[in-house]
């Protein structure tokens, strides 16, 4: 086996040293740490869980990283959130930071998504250029508390709490359910039985044991208490069923006023509470030992279904099956003719009723006076009056019932009212149906009686347009569907010697014609490039107007030429109605619509490259420093120093953007220069990541701390020719700042 030579040992040592140096120079991202919200002032503490809601959702973390070397100029820091298990396999971006590439210690504000609920969420920070990840933070409870009201629970989710008690008999079960939380199934719950937490986490709980139950939404150990969702309590009682019923009386059907024996439960116990119900409504309140109930047959609605509920300590609360009590001899009377009728001279009418009475007898009345011999269910009349009939039933439960009054009028005239059968507005409807809606019989004293249902089918009709009869329009309604039918409509009616005419209805239908317009461009570039808006509709001889933002601006140009942004529409008038076209919206040119996914000043090492992608335009062209076209796509890969021009188009508008590419300097900021005029090291050259940058401020101080040079976008040109140095070796101090942050500082020794 060969032993390593001295040379190989040296090479190994050098390689190890190189690797350590590389490691020391790489960026290090530290895990984000929770801090207090700076908006709450000083003296607070860092958050330990996220309990966000609609009224508060703002949290902060602190992030530190080492810039050896610095990140690239297009870097973005991304605060990422894991899933509820702490996995970053599909992280959620909470926020991004683009202005801290020279700041190694800063705070990050974030809000959580509205759907977040869990106990194992972690945070980490990602840098994009170069792509690195910080270690994950500790796991946190994170909940968006969107429901913050007390939960209500009831049996089977019925919504009725009652007395808050559920009885379970003979080993059966009952279901307690949440009934007031929207989308209840999307939450987790904490169910308790007498303070003991149960295993069920859904919105329903099946119970079989006695105890006191409640629930609250599970927002984690920290957030649940502050949410205030603790529900009402339900007491569950268990016991054996008594099998109580209502004794069936010897008689269950009664006449009004007939004597009836009281109903009684099959179990009579002075230690049991009884509550009596009729058709589900309490008729005798909960009373100890009151196992009977006497119903009153003098009440017209005594018939119905009766039940009794029994309750007591040590037994099941139970309700008996229903016992039906009916009313003997109850019957109805139904009129077979309209309650408002017209009788014409020499005409007669037949009135009739039907009844469910057993072996009924009838007596008709005219203006409340009995009509002799009118003792059947029908009567023929020939005079105006108010008629009704009394129907009587004999037998054990004899009773009588009057029909409704039937008003019969003999008019001196008729009033016909026509109307639109649906919502109608001139120039908005393209079709409409007109119909008779009311026929009033007018008495000599002016009293009007609505007899539409009695006479509408008996009259003959003729519709008129603008006073002229319309051929074939002889029904009570007319349908209009064409603008040629626009006009004023009236209907004449005839019955016997009466010839009433209706009111007049104006009809102005809009045309079904569709007007369209289009523009030669949808973006207003400037005040000299005209956009033409035109329509395929022939406007020759037509009445029309071009509207901008709802105001007519031109009533004569067949095509509209404009340079202004706005919403445009063409209004064409046909038969008195303005027909609007579609809208065309022309937007002002917004150069910010063209965006690049990179900064305009790009720095990368010689031999490297950067792909830049533009967006927001309809077409693109890239040109190099020699104005030669090098690409017609949105993206371009740049690998050479120089100034590149993007020509972006939005419709017919042109927007120019310049991208400057420089190689990243590999040297450090020098601390010595020799101003001896030999052309070597005469100027203080600093790396391009600091020089030529519009947002980087270079400040130089003399040995007394007095500022003597202050410039943005430093051009690597200090000292200037006018700068004088009074001694052989002079020391100056510099600061390089970006915003309020000092990113570099040190000394410069000038040797003459």
Buried (B, 14 or more C-beta within 10 A) or exposed (E): EEEEEEEEEEEEEEEEEEEEEEEEEEBBBBBBBBBBBEEEEEEEEEBEBBBBBEEEBEBBBBBBBBEEBBBBBBBBBBBBBBBBEBEBEEBBEBEEBEEBBBBBEBBBBBBBEEEBBBBBBBBBBBBBBEEBBBEBBEBBBBBBBBBBEEBBBBBEBEEEBEEEEBBBBEEEEBEBBBBBBEEBEEBEBBBBBEEEEBEBEEBBBEBEEBBEBBBBBBBBEBBBEEBBBBBBBBEBBBBEEBEBBBEEBEEBBBBBEBEBEEBBBBBEBEEBBBBBBBEEEEBBEEEEEBBBBEBEBEEEEBBBEBBBBBBBEEBBBBBBEBBEBEBBBBBEBEBEBBBBBBBBEEEEBEBBBEBEBEEBBBBBBBEEEEBEEBEEBBBEBEEBBEBBBBBBBEEEBEBEBEBEBBBBBBBEBBBBBBBBEEEBEEBEBBBBEBBBBBBBBBBEEEEBBBBBEBBBEEBEBBBBBEEEEBEEBBBBBBEBEEBEBBBEBBBBBEBEEBBBBBEEBEBBBBBEEEBEBEBBBBBBBEEEBEBEBBBEBEBEEEEBBBBBEEEEBBEEEBEBEBEEBBEBBBBBBBEEBBBEBEEBEBBEBEEEBBBBEBBBBBBBEEEEEBEBEBEBBEEBBBBBEEEEEEBEEBEBEBEEBEEBBBBBBBBEBEBEBEBBBBBBBEEEBBEEBEBEEEEEBEBBBBBBBBBBBEEBBBBBBEEEEEEEBEEEEBEBEBBEEEEEEEEEEBEBBBBBBBEEBEBBEEEBEBEE
